[in-house]
Amino acid sequence: MKRIIAFSFALLFLSCAAQKTKSKKVSSADYLKAISTESLQANLNVIAADSMEGRDTGSEGQKKAGRYIINFYKKHGISFPKGATDYYQRIPAAYLNAKYHENLNDSENIWAFIEGSEKPDEIVVISAHYDHVGIKKGAIYNGADDDGSGTVAVMEIAAAFQKAKNEGHGPKRSILILHMTGEEHGLHGSRYYSEHPLFPFENTVADVNIDMIGRRDDLHQKTNKYVYLIGSDYLSSDLYNICEEVNKKYKFLEIDYKYNDKNDPERFYYRSDHYNFAKNGVPVVFLFNGTHEDYHKATDEVSKIEFDALTTRTKYAFAIAWEIANRDKKLVVDKEGGR
């Protein structure tokens, strides 16, 4: 009898412990440590290597970089999206050349997917472009910051979300990872996705777009502890509030809104892939470190990346996406300012 009672108490204890573990409320803080400087650096050393030949749209170097990205997702158990046949959204050369007749080859957006646990039909997009400008006059333009930094950040964020899912804490909403092609030639990849979306825009909650987050610009010569946010308040007050509150909670960075004005002469709001979501009514936030002396030059090399800044900005982007994906209510679209 004593053995039976002891066994019953043991079962009760284990059951309570399991319930406690299951009911534990997790936050982005539990997975920020999954964002690894070492992993970011290792991946960028490949993505921005000379062997990728500057990743020009449709080039063999870009396709090689794409295969590396896909193998990373396979290694981490991250599949392609439901409704797709593989990791590629193929874009024909005829589409890529229709505007500017640049003689580009066929190319591909690359997508990966982490299905939501409670609201799988609601989609949070995390995007970056993986193309650059190729080889000019024999010099390889490796694009370590533009946008190798965003590319590896998105890879790292996807791995962190998958780790959370593997541990029973996956996002409530689905995460669509999008590596865009053709950005450098006119936002072609994101424009193609916007015209051929895998998931309806009415179910697309937000786009967190990352384009150049590994350096500092001339306006911040004394510190890299900043990031420019663009577009967060154009369509959704919820999105703006999330970006502000997450940053205050974790004390990540100084948020600089200098380029958030649509009338700013640099027009950065219109110059990266988020714009093709915003103009279709999807709330967006664009994370950006500003341009620098190596912007669109052959000197944009991995050796000049400030990995402490890249890591912190990646963590910030992950925390923003986590809050969007796990909040009870879908982001409210309460403004008309996408275009």
Phi and psi in degrees as GROMACS dihedral restraints (atoms count N, CA, C in turn):
[ dihedral_restraints ]
;  ai    aj    ak    al  type     phi  dphi    fc
    3     4     5     6     1   -59.9    20    10
    4     5     6     7     1   -39.5    20    10
    6     7     8     9     1   -64.2    20    10
    7     8     9    10     1   -39.4    20    10
    9    10    11    12     1   -64.3    20    10
   10    11    12    13     1   -43.9    20    10
   12    13    14    15     1   -63.3    20    10
   13    14    15    16     1   -44.6    20    10
   15    16    17    18     1   -62.3    20    10
   16    17    18    19     1   -41.1    20    10
   18    19    20    21     1   -64.1    20    10
   19    20    21    22     1   -39.7    20    10
   21    22    23    24     1   -64.4    20    10
   22    23    24    25     1   -41.6    20    10
   24    25    26    27     1   -64.4    20    10
   25    26    27    28     1   -38.0    20    10
   27    28    29    30     1   -63.8    20    10
   28    29    30    31     1   -42.7    20    10
   30    31    32    33     1   -63.1    20    10
   31    32    33    34     1   -42.4    20    10
   33    34    35    36     1   -62.0    20    10
   34    35    36    37     1   -42.0    20    10
   36    37    38    39     1   -62.9    20    10
   37    38    39    40     1   -46.1    20    10
   39    40    41    42     1   -63.9    20    10
   40    41    42    43     1   -38.6    20    10
   42    43    44    45     1   -64.2    20    10
   43    44    45    46     1   -43.5    20    10
   45    46    47    48     1   -65.4    20    10
   46    47    48    49     1   -40.0    20    10
   48    49    50    51     1   -63.9    20    10
   49    50    51    52     1   -41.6    20    10
   51    52    53    54     1   -65.1    20    10
   52    53    54    55     1   -40.9    20    10
   54    55    56    57     1   -64.6    20    10
   55    56    57    58     1   -39.0    20    10
   57    58    59    60     1   -64.5    20    10
   58    59    60    61     1   -42.8    20    10
   60    61    62    63     1   -63.3    20    10
   61    62    63    64     1   -44.0    20    10
   63    64    65    66     1   -64.4    20    10
   64    65    66    67     1   -36.8    20    10
   66    67    68    69     1   -87.3    20    10
   67    68    69    70     1    -4.1    20    10
   69    70    71    72     1   -59.9    20    10
   70    71    72    73     1   128.7    20    10
   72    73    74    75     1   -84.7    20    10
   73    74    75    76     1   120.1    20    10
   75    76    77    78     1  -102.6    20    10
   76    77    78    79     1   160.4    20    10
   78    79    80    81     1  -136.1    20    10
   79    80    81    82     1   178.3    20    10
   81    82    83    84     1   -59.1    20    10
   82    83    84    85     1   -27.3    20    10
   84    85    86    87     1   -57.6    20    10
   85    86    87    88     1   -32.3    20    10
   87    88    89    90     1   -68.3    20    10
   88    89    90    91     1   -18.9    20    10
   90    91    92    93     1  -123.3    20    10
   91    92    93    94     1     1.9    20    10
   93    94    95    96     1   -60.9    20    10
   94    95    96    97     1   -33.0    20    10
   96    97    98    99     1   -68.4    20    10
   97    98    99   100     1   -13.9    20    10
   99   100   101   102     1   -74.6    20    10
  100   101   102   103     1   -16.1    20    10
  102   103   104   105     1   -79.3    20    10
  103   104   105   106     1   109.8    20    10
  105   106   107   108     1  -109.8    20    10
  106   107   108   109     1   126.3    20    10
  108   109   110   111     1   -59.4    20    10
  109   110   111   112     1   -40.9    20    10
  111   112   113   114     1   -63.0    20    10
  112   113   114   115     1   -41.0    20    10
  114   115   116   117     1   -68.8    20    10
  115   116   117   118     1   -42.2    20    10
  117   118   119   120     1   -58.1    20    10
  118   119   120   121     1   -44.8    20    10
  120   121   122   123     1   -67.6    20    10
  121   122   123   124     1   -43.1    20    10
  123   124   125   126     1   -61.9    20    10
  124   125   126   127     1   -43.4    20    10
  126   127   128   129     1   -69.0    20    10
  127   128   129   130     1   -38.1    20    10
  129   130   131   132     1   -69.6    20    10
  130   131   132   133     1   -32.9    20    10
  132   133   134   135     1   -60.9    20    10
  133   134   135   136     1   -26.8    20    10
  135   136   137   138     1   -87.5    20    10
  136   137   138   139     1   -50.6    20    10
  138   139   140   141     1   -59.5    20    10
  139   140   141   142     1   -37.8    20    10
  141   142   143   144     1  -104.9    20    10
  142   143   144   145     1    25.4    20    10
  144   145   146   147     1   -79.9    20    10
  145   146   147   148     1   157.0    20    10
  147   148   149   150     1   -57.2    20    10
  148   149   150   151     1   -30.8    20    10
  150   151   152   153     1   -63.9    20    10
  151   152   153   154     1   -18.3    20    10
  153   154   155   156     1   -86.5    20    10
  154   155   156   157     1    -3.8    20    10
  156   157   158   159     1    53.9    20    10
  157   158   159   160     1    33.9    20    10
  159   160   161   162     1    79.9    20    10
  160   161   162   163     1     2.2    20    10
  162   163   164   165     1    53.0    20    10
  163   164   165   166     1    36.8    20    10
  165   166   167   168     1   -63.1    20    10
  166   167   168   169     1   148.3    20    10
  168   169   170   171     1   -54.5    20    10
  169   170   171   172     1   122.3    20    10
  171   172   173   174     1    81.8    20    10
  172   173   174   175     1    -1.9    20    10
  174   175   176   177     1   -79.4    20    10
  175   176   177   178     1   162.3    20    10
  177   178   179   180     1   -64.2    20    10
  178   179   180   181     1   -34.4    20    10
  180   181   182   183     1   -61.2    20    10
  181   182   183   184     1   -42.2    20    10
  183   184   185   186     1   -65.7    20    10
  184   185   186   187     1   -41.1    20    10
  186   187   188   189     1   -64.4    20    10
  187   188   189   190     1   -36.2    20    10
  189   190   191   192     1   -64.1    20    10
  190   191   192   193     1   -43.2    20    10
  192   193   194   195     1   -61.3    20    10
  193   194   195   196     1   -40.4    20    10
  195   196   197   198     1   -61.1    20    10
  196   197   198   199     1   -41.1    20    10
  198   199   200   201     1   -65.0    20    10
  199   200   201   202     1   -36.4    20    10
  201   202   203   204     1   -63.2    20    10
  202   203   204   205     1   -44.1    20    10
  204   205   206   207     1   -61.2    20    10
  205   206   207   208     1   -45.2    20    10
  207   208   209   210     1   -63.5    20    10
  208   209   210   211     1   -41.9    20    10
  210   211   212   213     1   -63.3    20    10
  211   212   213   214     1   -33.3    20    10
  213   214   215   216     1   -61.3    20    10
  214   215   216   217     1   -45.0    20    10
  216   217   218   219     1   -66.9    20    10
  217   218   219   220     1   -39.7    20    10
  219   220   221   222     1   -61.5    20    10
  220   221   222   223     1   -42.9    20    10
  222   223   224   225     1   -60.0    20    10
  223   224   225   226     1   -34.8    20    10
  225   226   227   228     1   -93.6    20    10
  226   227   228   229     1     7.5    20    10
  228   229   230   231     1    71.7    20    10
  229   230   231   232     1    27.7    20    10
  231   232   233   234     1  -101.7    20    10
  232   233   234   235     1   119.5    20    10
  234   235   236   237     1   -88.8    20    10
  235   236   237   238     1   172.4    20    10
  237   238   239   240     1   -77.9    20    10
  238   239   240   241     1   165.4    20    10
  240   241   242   243     1   -68.8    20    10
  241   242   243   244     1   154.9    20    10
  243   244   245   246     1   -61.0    20    10
  244   245   246   247     1   138.4    20    10
  246   247   248   249     1    92.5    20    10
  247   248   249   250     1   -11.1    20    10
  249   250   251   252     1  -104.6    20    10
  250   251   252   253     1   157.9    20    10
  252   253   254   255     1   -95.3    20    10
  253   254   255   256     1   -18.9    20    10
  255   256   257   258     1  -162.6    20    10
  256   257   258   259     1  -163.7    20    10
  258   259   260   261     1   -82.8    20    10
  259   260   261   262     1     0.7    20    10
  261   262   263   264     1  -108.7    20    10
  262   263   264   265     1   136.0    20    10
  264   265   266   267     1  -105.5    20    10
  265   266   267   268     1   105.2    20    10
  267   268   269   270     1   -79.8    20    10
  268   269   270   271     1   136.9    20    10
  270   271   272   273     1  -124.6    20    10
  271   272   273   274     1   118.5    20    10
  273   274   275   276     1   -71.0    20    10
  274   275   276   277     1   152.2    20    10
  276   277   278   279     1   -57.6    20    10
  277   278   279   280     1   -35.5    20    10
  279   280   281   282     1   -58.5    20    10
  280   281   282   283     1   -37.6    20    10
  282   283   284   285     1   -70.3    20    10
  283   284   285   286     1   -46.0    20    10
  285   286   287   288     1   -64.3    20    10
  286   287   288   289     1   -27.9    20    10
  288   289   290   291     1  -100.2    20    10
  289   290   291   292     1    -1.5    20    10
  291   292   293   294     1   -63.6    20    10
  292   293   294   295     1   -32.4    20    10
  294   295   296   297     1   -86.3    20    10
  295   296   297   298     1   -48.0    20    10
  297   298   299   300     1  -120.3    20    10
  298   299   300   301     1    -0.3    20    10
  300   301   302   303     1    51.9    20    10
  301   302   303   304     1    54.5    20    10
  303   304   305   306     1   -96.0    20    10
  304   305   306   307     1     4.7    20    10
  306   307   308   309     1    61.5    20    10
  307   308   309   310     1    40.3    20    10
  309   310   311   312     1   -79.1    20    10
  310   311   312   313     1   150.9    20    10
  312   313   314   315     1   -85.1    20    10
  313   314   315   316     1   169.5    20    10
  315   316   317   318     1   -52.1    20    10
  316   317   318   319     1   145.1    20    10
  318   319   320   321     1  -144.1    20    10
  319   320   321   322     1  -176.9    20    10
  321   322   323   324     1  -144.6    20    10
  322   323   324   325     1   138.2    20    10
  324   325   326   327     1   -78.1    20    10
  325   326   327   328     1   150.3    20    10
  327   328   329   330     1  -115.0    20    10
  328   329   330   331     1   131.7    20    10
  330   331   332   333     1  -129.6    20    10
  331   332   333   334     1   151.0    20    10
  333   334   335   336     1  -141.4    20    10
  334   335   336   337     1   167.6    20    10
  336   337   338   339     1  -151.2    20    10
  337   338   339   340     1   135.0    20    10
  339   340   341   342     1  -122.7    20    10
  340   341   342   343     1   110.7    20    10
  342   343   344   345     1   -72.3    20    10
  343   344   345   346     1   138.0    20    10
  345   346   347   348     1   -72.2    20    10
  346   347   348   349     1   151.8    20    10
  348   349   350   351     1   -86.0    20    10
  349   350   351   352     1   -27.7    20    10
  351   352   353   354     1  -121.2    20    10
  352   353   354   355     1   -33.7    20    10
  354   355   356   357     1  -129.8    20    10
  355   356   357   358     1    63.0    20    10
  357   358   359   360     1   -64.3    20    10
  358   359   360   361     1   -21.6    20    10
  360   361   362   363     1   -83.9    20    10
  361   362   363   364     1    -8.1    20    10
  363   364   365   366     1   -95.5    20    10
  364   365   366   367     1   129.1    20    10
  366   367   368   369     1  -115.7    20    10
  367   368   369   370     1   128.4    20    10
  369   370   371   372     1  -107.2    20    10
  370   371   372   373     1   119.5    20    10
  372   373   374   375     1   -92.9    20    10
  373   374   375   376     1   134.9    20    10
  375   376   377   378     1  -121.8    20    10
  376   377   378   379     1   120.7    20    10
  378   379   380   381     1  -132.1    20    10
  379   380   381   382     1   156.4    20    10
  381   382   383   384     1  -162.5    20    10
  382   383   384   385     1   152.9    20    10
  384   385   386   387     1   -94.3    20    10
  385   386   387   388     1   141.1    20    10
  387   388   389   390     1  -107.3    20    10
  388   389   390   391     1     0.6    20    10
  390   391   392   393     1   -84.6    20    10
  391   392   393   394     1   160.7    20    10
  393   394   395   396     1  -139.7    20    10
  394   395   396   397     1  -150.1    20    10
  396   397   398   399     1  -109.3    20    10
  397   398   399   400     1     4.9    20    10
  399   400   401   402     1    82.8    20    10
  400   401   402   403     1  -139.6    20    10
  402   403   404   405     1  -117.0    20    10
  403   404   405   406     1   130.6    20    10
  405   406   407   408     1  -128.8    20    10
  406   407   408   409     1   125.2    20    10
  408   409   410   411     1    50.1    20    10
  409   410   411   412     1    40.2    20    10
  411   412   413   414     1    83.5    20    10
  412   413   414   415     1    -7.3    20    10
  414   415   416   417     1   -96.8    20    10
  415   416   417   418     1   133.0    20    10
  417   418   419   420     1   -86.4    20    10
  418   419   420   421     1   124.7    20    10
  420   421   422   423     1   -96.0    20    10
  421   422   423   424     1    95.9    20    10
  423   424   425   426     1   -76.5    20    10
  424   425   426   427     1   -19.8    20    10
  426   427   428   429     1    55.2    20    10
  427   428   429   430     1    49.7    20    10
  429   430   431   432     1   -63.2    20    10
  430   431   432   433     1   -42.5    20    10
  432   433   434   435     1   -84.4    20    10
  433   434   435   436     1   -40.8    20    10
  435   436   437   438     1  -109.7    20    10
  436   437   438   439     1    97.4    20    10
  438   439   440   441     1  -122.4    20    10
  439   440   441   442     1    46.5    20    10
  441   442   443   444     1   -57.4    20    10
  442   443   444   445     1   -38.3    20    10
  444   445   446   447     1   -62.1    20    10
  445   446   447   448     1   -44.4    20    10
  447   448   449   450     1   -67.2    20    10
  448   449   450   451     1   -37.7    20    10
  450   451   452   453     1   -60.0    20    10
  451   452   453   454     1   -50.6    20    10
  453   454   455   456     1   -71.9    20    10
  454   455   456   457     1   -29.1    20    10
  456   457   458   459     1   -62.3    20    10
  457   458   459   460     1   -45.2    20    10
  459   460   461   462     1   -64.1    20    10
  460   461   462   463     1   -40.7    20    10
  462   463   464   465     1   -59.2    20    10
  463   464   465   466     1   -44.4    20    10
  465   466   467   468     1   -67.5    20    10
  466   467   468   469     1   -39.2    20    10
  468   469   470   471     1   -64.0    20    10
  469   470   471   472     1   -43.2    20    10
  471   472   473   474     1   -60.2    20    10
  472   473   474   475     1   -43.3    20    10
  474   475   476   477     1   -63.4    20    10
  475   476   477   478     1   -36.6    20    10
  477   478   479   480     1   -67.2    20    10
  478   479   480   481     1   -41.9    20    10
  480   481   482   483     1   -63.9    20    10
  481   482   483   484     1   -39.9    20    10
  483   484   485   486     1   -66.9    20    10
  484   485   486   487     1   -37.6    20    10
  486   487   488   489     1   -60.3    20    10
  487   488   489   490     1   -43.7    20    10
  489   490   491   492     1   -60.7    20    10
  490   491   492   493     1   -42.5    20    10
  492   493   494   495     1   -64.8    20    10
  493   494   495   496     1   -42.1    20    10
  495   496   497   498     1   -60.6    20    10
  496   497   498   499     1   -28.0    20    10
  498   499   500   501     1   -96.2    20    10
  499   500   501   502     1    12.2    20    10
  501   502   503   504     1    85.1    20    10
  502   503   504   505     1    15.0    20    10
  504   505   506   507     1  -126.7    20    10
  505   506   507   508     1    38.3    20    10
  507   508   509   510     1   -64.0    20    10
  508   509   510   511     1   160.6    20    10
  510   511   512   513     1   -64.0    20    10
  511   512   513   514     1   147.9    20    10
  513   514   515   516     1   -65.9    20    10
  514   515   516   517     1   -41.2    20    10
  516   517   518   519     1   -97.7    20    10
  517   518   519   520     1   159.2    20    10
  519   520   521   522     1   -76.7    20    10
  520   521   522   523     1   146.9    20    10
  522   523   524   525     1  -108.9    20    10
  523   524   525   526     1   120.5    20    10
  525   526   527   528     1  -104.4    20    10
  526   527   528   529     1   115.5    20    10
  528   529   530   531     1   -89.4    20    10
  529   530   531   532     1   127.2    20    10
  531   532   533   534     1  -128.4    20    10
  532   533   534   535     1   117.2    20    10
  534   535   536   537     1  -102.0    20    10
  535   536   537   538     1   111.7    20    10
  537   538   539   540     1   -87.8    20    10
  538   539   540   541     1   144.6    20    10
  540   541   542   543     1  -100.5    20    10
  541   542   543   544     1   166.8    20    10
  543   544   545   546     1    66.9    20    10
  544   545   546   547     1    12.8    20    10
  546   547   548   549     1   -62.7    20    10
  547   548   549   550     1   -41.8    20    10
  549   550   551   552     1   -68.0    20    10
  550   551   552   553     1   -16.5    20    10
  552   553   554   555     1  -103.4    20    10
  553   554   555   556     1     6.9    20    10
  555   556   557   558     1   128.8    20    10
  556   557   558   559     1    33.0    20    10
  558   559   560   561     1    58.1    20    10
  559   560   561   562     1    33.6    20    10
  561   562   563   564     1   -63.9    20    10
  562   563   564   565     1   -42.1    20    10
  564   565   566   567     1   -65.0    20    10
  565   566   567   568     1   -44.6    20    10
  567   568   569   570     1   -71.6    20    10
  568   569   570   571     1   -32.7    20    10
  570   571   572   573     1   -65.2    20    10
  571   572   573   574     1   -40.9    20    10
  573   574   575   576     1   -63.2    20    10
  574   575   576   577     1   -44.4    20    10
  576   577   578   579     1   -61.0    20    10
  577   578   579   580     1   -40.6    20    10
  579   580   581   582     1   -64.4    20    10
  580   581   582   583     1   -26.9    20    10
  582   583   584   585     1   -91.6    20    10
  583   584   585   586     1   -15.5    20    10
  585   586   587   588     1  -136.2    20    10
  586   587   588   589     1    57.9    20    10
  588   589   590   591     1   -68.2    20    10
  589   590   591   592     1   138.6    20    10
  591   592   593   594     1   -72.2    20    10
  592   593   594   595     1   -32.3    20    10
  594   595   596   597     1  -122.9    20    10
  595   596   597   598     1   141.0    20    10
  597   598   599   600     1   -59.1    20    10
  598   599   600   601     1   144.1    20    10
  600   601   602   603     1   -65.1    20    10
  601   602   603   604     1   -27.6    20    10
  603   604   605   606     1   -66.5    20    10
  604   605   606   607     1   -19.6    20    10
  606   607   608   609     1  -101.4    20    10
  607   608   609   610     1     1.4    20    10
  609   610   611   612     1   -91.6    20    10
  610   611   612   613     1   112.8    20    10
  612   613   614   615     1   -76.4    20    10
  613   614   615   616     1   -41.6    20    10
  615   616   617   618     1  -168.4    20    10
  616   617   618   619     1   162.3    20    10
  618   619   620   621     1  -123.4    20    10
  619   620   621   622     1   121.2    20    10
  621   622   623   624     1   -99.7    20    10
  622   623   624   625     1   107.3    20    10
  624   625   626   627     1  -107.7    20    10
  625   626   627   628     1   135.6    20    10
  627   628   629   630     1  -124.7    20    10
  628   629   630   631     1   117.7    20    10
  630   631   632   633     1  -143.3    20    10
  631   632   633   634     1   100.9    20    10
  633   634   635   636     1    75.0    20    10
  634   635   636   637     1    92.1    20    10
  636   637   638   639     1  -135.3    20    10
  637   638   639   640     1    23.4    20    10
  639   640   641   642     1  -111.3    20    10
  640   641   642   643     1     5.3    20    10
  642   643   644   645     1  -137.6    20    10
  643   644   645   646     1  -170.2    20    10
  645   646   647   648     1  -128.8    20    10
  646   647   648   649     1   158.1    20    10
  648   649   650   651     1  -105.2    20    10
  649   650   651   652     1   179.4    20    10
  651   652   653   654     1   -66.3    20    10
  652   653   654   655     1   -21.8    20    10
  654   655   656   657     1   -79.6    20    10
  655   656   657   658     1    -9.2    20    10
  657   658   659   660     1  -132.9    20    10
  658   659   660   661     1    51.7    20    10
  660   661   662   663     1   -66.6    20    10
  661   662   663   664     1   -25.1    20    10
  663   664   665   666     1   -93.7    20    10
  664   665   666   667     1    -8.0    20    10
  666   667   668   669     1  -155.4    20    10
  667   668   669   670     1   148.9    20    10
  669   670   671   672     1  -109.9    20    10
  670   671   672   673     1    11.5    20    10
  672   673   674   675     1   -87.9    20    10
  673   674   675   676     1    58.8    20    10
  675   676   677   678     1  -151.4    20    10
  676   677   678   679     1   166.8    20    10
  678   679   680   681     1  -154.9    20    10
  679   680   681   682     1   142.3    20    10
  681   682   683   684     1   -83.1    20    10
  682   683   684   685     1   131.9    20    10
  684   685   686   687     1  -110.5    20    10
  685   686   687   688     1   133.8    20    10
  687   688   689   690     1  -131.5    20    10
  688   689   690   691     1   129.6    20    10
  690   691   692   693     1    90.6    20    10
  691   692   693   694     1    -6.7    20    10
  693   694   695   696     1   -63.0    20    10
  694   695   696   697     1   -27.3    20    10
  696   697   698   699     1  -104.9    20    10
  697   698   699   700     1     8.2    20    10
  699   700   701   702     1   -74.2    20    10
  700   701   702   703     1   -37.7    20    10
  702   703   704   705     1  -119.4    20    10
  703   704   705   706     1   -24.7    20    10
  705   706   707   708     1  -140.0    20    10
  706   707   708   709     1   119.4    20    10
  708   709   710   711     1   -67.5    20    10
  709   710   711   712     1   -29.8    20    10
  711   712   713   714     1   -60.2    20    10
  712   713   714   715     1   -45.0    20    10
  714   715   716   717     1   -64.6    20    10
  715   716   717   718     1   -44.3    20    10
  717   718   719   720     1   -58.2    20    10
  718   719   720   721     1   -45.2    20    10
  720   721   722   723     1   -64.6    20    10
  721   722   723   724     1   -39.9    20    10
  723   724   725   726     1   -60.7    20    10
  724   725   726   727     1   -47.2    20    10
  726   727   728   729     1   -59.7    20    10
  727   728   729   730     1   -41.4    20    10
  729   730   731   732     1   -69.1    20    10
  730   731   732   733     1   -46.7    20    10
  732   733   734   735     1   -68.5    20    10
  733   734   735   736     1   -40.1    20    10
  735   736   737   738     1   -62.9    20    10
  736   737   738   739     1   -41.9    20    10
  738   739   740   741     1   -66.4    20    10
  739   740   741   742     1   -39.4    20    10
  741   742   743   744     1   -66.9    20    10
  742   743   744   745     1   -37.7    20    10
  744   745   746   747     1   -64.0    20    10
  745   746   747   748     1   -44.7    20    10
  747   748   749   750     1  -102.5    20    10
  748   749   750   751     1    -5.4    20    10
  750   751   752   753     1    52.6    20    10
  751   752   753   754     1    49.5    20    10
  753   754   755   756     1   -68.7    20    10
  754   755   756   757     1   -59.4    20    10
  756   757   758   759     1  -154.1    20    10
  757   758   759   760     1   167.0    20    10
  759   760   761   762     1   -82.0    20    10
  760   761   762   763     1   127.9    20    10
  762   763   764   765     1   -88.9    20    10
  763   764   765   766     1   126.4    20    10
  765   766   767   768     1  -110.9    20    10
  766   767   768   769     1   122.2    20    10
  768   769   770   771     1  -102.7    20    10
  769   770   771   772     1    18.2    20    10
  771   772   773   774     1   -51.8    20    10
  772   773   774   775     1   -44.1    20    10
  774   775   776   777     1   -94.5    20    10
  775   776   777   778     1    12.2    20    10
  777   778   779   780     1   -78.0    20    10
  778   779   780   781     1   -12.7    20    10
  780   781   782   783     1   -76.2    20    10
  781   782   783   784     1   122.5    20    10
  783   784   785   786     1   -61.2    20    10
  784   785   786   787     1   -23.6    20    10
  786   787   788   789     1   -89.9    20    10
  787   788   789   790     1     1.9    20    10
  789   790   791   792     1   -59.0    20    10
  790   791   792   793     1   136.3    20    10
  792   793   794   795     1   -61.7    20    10
  793   794   795   796     1   -24.0    20    10
  795   796   797   798     1   -72.7    20    10
  796   797   798   799     1   -25.3    20    10
  798   799   800   801     1    54.4    20    10
  799   800   801   802     1    39.5    20    10
  801   802   803   804     1   -63.1    20    10
  802   803   804   805     1   -28.6    20    10
  804   805   806   807     1   -56.4    20    10
  805   806   807   808     1   -32.0    20    10
  807   808   809   810     1   -94.4    20    10
  808   809   810   811     1     1.6    20    10
  810   811   812   813     1  -111.0    20    10
  811   812   813   814     1     8.0    20    10
  813   814   815   816     1  -137.9    20    10
  814   815   816   817     1   174.7    20    10
  816   817   818   819     1   -67.2    20    10
  817   818   819   820     1   -21.9    20    10
  819   820   821   822     1   -56.5    20    10
  820   821   822   823     1   -30.0    20    10
  822   823   824   825     1   -59.5    20    10
  823   824   825   826     1   -34.9    20    10
  825   826   827   828     1   -73.2    20    10
  826   827   828   829     1   -12.6    20    10
  828   829   830   831     1   -88.0    20    10
  829   830   831   832     1   -46.3    20    10
  831   832   833   834     1   -59.0    20    10
  832   833   834   835     1   -40.8    20    10
  834   835   836   837     1   -69.8    20    10
  835   836   837   838     1   -11.7    20    10
  837   838   839   840     1  -103.5    20    10
  838   839   840   841     1    17.0    20    10
  840   841   842   843     1    85.6    20    10
  841   842   843   844     1    11.3    20    10
  843   844   845   846     1   -93.8    20    10
  844   845   846   847     1   124.7    20    10
  846   847   848   849     1   -59.0    20    10
  847   848   849   850     1   138.5    20    10
  849   850   851   852     1  -134.0    20    10
  850   851   852   853     1   154.0    20    10
  852   853   854   855     1  -137.2    20    10
  853   854   855   856     1   133.3    20    10
  855   856   857   858     1  -113.0    20    10
  856   857   858   859     1   118.9    20    10
  858   859   860   861     1   -98.0    20    10
  859   860   861   862     1   134.3    20    10
  861   862   863   864     1  -157.5    20    10
  862   863   864   865     1   140.8    20    10
  864   865   866   867     1  -100.4    20    10
  865   866   867   868     1     1.5    20    10
  867   868   869   870     1    86.4    20    10
  868   869   870   871     1   166.4    20    10
  870   871   872   873     1   -85.4    20    10
  871   872   873   874     1   164.9    20    10
  873   874   875   876     1  -148.2    20    10
  874   875   876   877     1  -176.4    20    10
  876   877   878   879     1   -63.9    20    10
  877   878   879   880     1   -19.3    20    10
  879   880   881   882     1  -101.7    20    10
  880   881   882   883     1     6.0    20    10
  882   883   884   885     1   -60.4    20    10
  883   884   885   886     1   123.2    20    10
  885   886   887   888     1    57.3    20    10
  886   887   888   889     1    36.2    20    10
  888   889   890   891     1  -125.7    20    10
  889   890   891   892     1   162.3    20    10
  891   892   893   894     1   -67.1    20    10
  892   893   894   895     1   -10.3    20    10
  894   895   896   897     1   -89.6    20    10
  895   896   897   898     1     5.3    20    10
  897   898   899   900     1   -79.0    20    10
  898   899   900   901     1    81.7    20    10
  900   901   902   903     1  -113.0    20    10
  901   902   903   904     1   159.9    20    10
  903   904   905   906     1   -59.5    20    10
  904   905   906   907     1   -33.9    20    10
  906   907   908   909     1   -60.6    20    10
  907   908   909   910     1   -18.4    20    10
  909   910   911   912     1  -100.4    20    10
  910   911   912   913     1    -1.1    20    10
  912   913   914   915     1   -72.9    20    10
  913   914   915   916     1   136.5    20    10
  915   916   917   918     1   -97.4    20    10
  916   917   918   919     1    96.1    20    10
  918   919   920   921     1   -69.2    20    10
  919   920   921   922     1   -22.6    20    10
  921   922   923   924     1   -65.1    20    10
  922   923   924   925     1   -42.5    20    10
  924   925   926   927     1   -67.8    20    10
  925   926   927   928     1   -43.2    20    10
  927   928   929   930     1   -59.6    20    10
  928   929   930   931     1   -41.9    20    10
  930   931   932   933     1   -65.5    20    10
  931   932   933   934     1   -46.5    20    10
  933   934   935   936     1   -65.3    20    10
  934   935   936   937     1   -41.8    20    10
  936   937   938   939     1   -67.4    20    10
  937   938   939   940     1   -34.8    20    10
  939   940   941   942     1   -64.8    20    10
  940   941   942   943     1   -42.7    20    10
  942   943   944   945     1   -61.8    20    10
  943   944   945   946     1   -40.8    20    10
  945   946   947   948     1   -62.6    20    10
  946   947   948   949     1   -45.7    20    10
  948   949   950   951     1   -61.5    20    10
  949   950   951   952     1   -41.0    20    10
  951   952   953   954     1   -61.9    20    10
  952   953   954   955     1   -44.6    20    10
  954   955   956   957     1   -63.5    20    10
  955   956   957   958     1   -38.6    20    10
  957   958   959   960     1   -61.8    20    10
  958   959   960   961     1   -49.9    20    10
  960   961   962   963     1   -62.7    20    10
  961   962   963   964     1   -38.1    20    10
  963   964   965   966     1   -60.2    20    10
  964   965   966   967     1   -46.2    20    10
  966   967   968   969     1   -65.2    20    10
  967   968   969   970     1   -40.8    20    10
  969   970   971   972     1   -62.9    20    10
  970   971   972   973     1   -43.2    20    10
  972   973   974   975     1   -73.1    20    10
  973   974   975   976     1   -24.9    20    10
  975   976   977   978     1  -111.9    20    10
  976   977   978   979     1    -2.3    20    10
  978   979   980   981     1   -69.2    20    10
  979   980   981   982     1   157.2    20    10
  981   982   983   984     1   -65.5    20    10
  982   983   984   985     1   -42.9    20    10
  984   985   986   987     1  -108.8    20    10
  985   986   987   988     1   146.5    20    10
  987   988   989   990     1   -60.8    20    10
  988   989   990   991     1   146.9    20    10
  990   991   992   993     1   -52.7    20    10
  991   992   993   994     1   134.2    20    10
  993   994   995   996     1   -77.9    20    10
  994   995   996   997     1   136.5    20    10
  996   997   998   999     1  -103.8    20    10
  997   998   999  1000     1    98.3    20    10
  999  1000  1001  1002     1  -120.0    20    10
 1000  1001  1002  1003     1    15.6    20    10
 1002  1003  1004  1005     1  -137.4    20    10
 1003  1004  1005  1006     1   162.0    20    10
 1005  1006  1007  1008     1  -121.4    20    10
 1006  1007  1008  1009     1    86.8    20    10
 1008  1009  1010  1011     1  -149.1    20    10
 1009  1010  1011  1012     1    26.4    20    10
 1011  1012  1013  1014     1   -73.3    20    10
 1012  1013  1014  1015     1   -33.0    20    10
